[in-house]
Amino acid sequence: MNARRSLAVVLVISAVIGFAIFWKSADQAPSASAASSPPPEVAVVVLREQEVRLTAELPGRTTAYAVAEIRPQVTGIIQKRLFAEGTEVHAGQPLYQIDPASYRVAVASAAAALAKAKAELEPIRLKATRYAAMVRSKAVSQQDNDDAQAALALARAEVKAAEANLEAARIDLARTTVTAPISGRISRALATPGGLVTANQAQAMAVIHRLDPIYVDLTQSNTELLRLRQAVESGAIQSAGTTTVHLLLEDGSPYPLPGTLELTEATVDTSTGTVTLRAVFPNPKRVLLPGMYVRAIVEQGGIPQALLVPQEAILRDAHGAATVLVVDADDRVAARPVELDRSVGTHWIVRSGLEAGERVIVEGLQKVRPGMEVRVIEAKDNVTHTAHQ
């Protein structure tokens, strides 16, 4: 009986020892496996200083370079329309013919009045000449001579008035042919043959738009404009000099010809807080028409030594603060809070927090944490050198 009990005790002790060895082995197996596994692999980009051109994408509308509303300067009945609607006209080209009959009569009448004045002048001039000679010999009184000289001056004035009246009549006659004051594309006809028009009427007979070149009026936030000026004055941004502008049409396609910025308004729109910028573009094919909505890419200068970080490397906390993970000289991960400026394509410009030469992790972020040792490979970094605001 004692032998059986002793055997049972031995079996129980052996089982306990066996389970203890098994669990000890099980606990140690993962740590041994972990100790033997290689460090996680991450892809990094090496930061390098580079020049970045700064641009701003601004909304705008096209405006004709010049606009002329055609109005009659004389009153009369329209006889003919001398242009094709919607075509290009040149300065001085006849557009309408107003009935000139009454104005021809006025010219003839003014010419006759001038001839009469000149005819009346001649005997008065001769008399004044004789009296001037006779007064010295006391053949006529001084009063008679004075009257003769005054009559001569009056006759000469009447001749000048008649000449002016004739010139005015000729001008009115010439104005019966309504001509284009500028070159450009003319609108549809707003007056038709047989209609009565009056001098300086409110209703235009047609409108001419000069389309080559053409203006584009842009709007920019006054806050952004002030920030740009401050950056230029501080030296953080180098001025663009002559500012080049590129256009995107309403369908998103680029306009092939670049323009230049001509002026910046001196006032701020109180309702929107924006400033109007005006650019001028060549428009030889008349692709741009007045009133079109466009977006303009305006060059604003550049940052000569900018650090660009890929957007996928940026981590943000609950408050929106930006952080990146870098790999130090010992191939260990470290966290760096950074201050960002603006986006540059698929990158961010870094204001502070990083230096040139540092290795920033762009792939494998989910596998690492600060302090871990990693295995590093270099990622391909496609950098865009133009920054849009």
Number of C-alpha atoms within 10 A of each C-alpha: 6 7 8 9 10 10 11 12 12 11 12 11 10 12 12 11 11 12 11 12 11 11 11 11 11 11 10 10 12 11 11 10 9 10 10 9 9 10 15 13 16 21 19 23 22 18 19 15 14 14 14 22 20 23 21 17 20 18 17 23 19 22 21 20 17 16 18 17 16 21 20 22 16 22 19 21 18 20 18 15 17 14 16 13 14 14 12 16 23 16 11 12 16 16 20 26 19 25 19 21 11 11 21 16 13 19 20 15 15 22 19 14 19 21 15 14 20 18 13 16 20 14 13 19 17 13 15 22 15 13 22 18 13 15 16 11 10 10 10 15 13 15 10 14 20 15 12 21 19 14 17 22 15 14 21 19 14 19 21 15 16 21 19 14 19 21 15 15 21 18 14 19 21 16 19 23 22 22 21 21 17 17 20 24 20 25 17 15 17 11 17 15 13 13 11 14 21 14 11 13 13 10 14 16 20 19 19 25 23 22 27 22 16 24 27 29 22 23 21 20 16 17 11 13 14 11 12 17 14 13 15 18 12 10 11 15 21 17 19 16 9 12 15 18 22 19 24 17 15 11 8 10 9 15 17 11 12 15 23 19 20 13 12 15 12 8 11 14 13 8 6 11 13 19 19 18 18 19 24 23 23 18 18 12 8 12 11 25 18 16 12 13 17 22 20 25 19 24 24 25 19 21 21 14 14 21 21 29 27 21 15 14 21 21 16 11 8 5 6 8 13 15 18 21 23 23 24 14 9 8 16 18 21 18 15 15 16 17 15 18 12 15 18 23 15 15 22 22 20 18 14 12 12 20 13 14 11 16 23 28 28 22 17 14 17 7 11 19 14 13 13 14 19 21 13 18 13 15 15 10 16 10 15 13 17 16 23 17 16
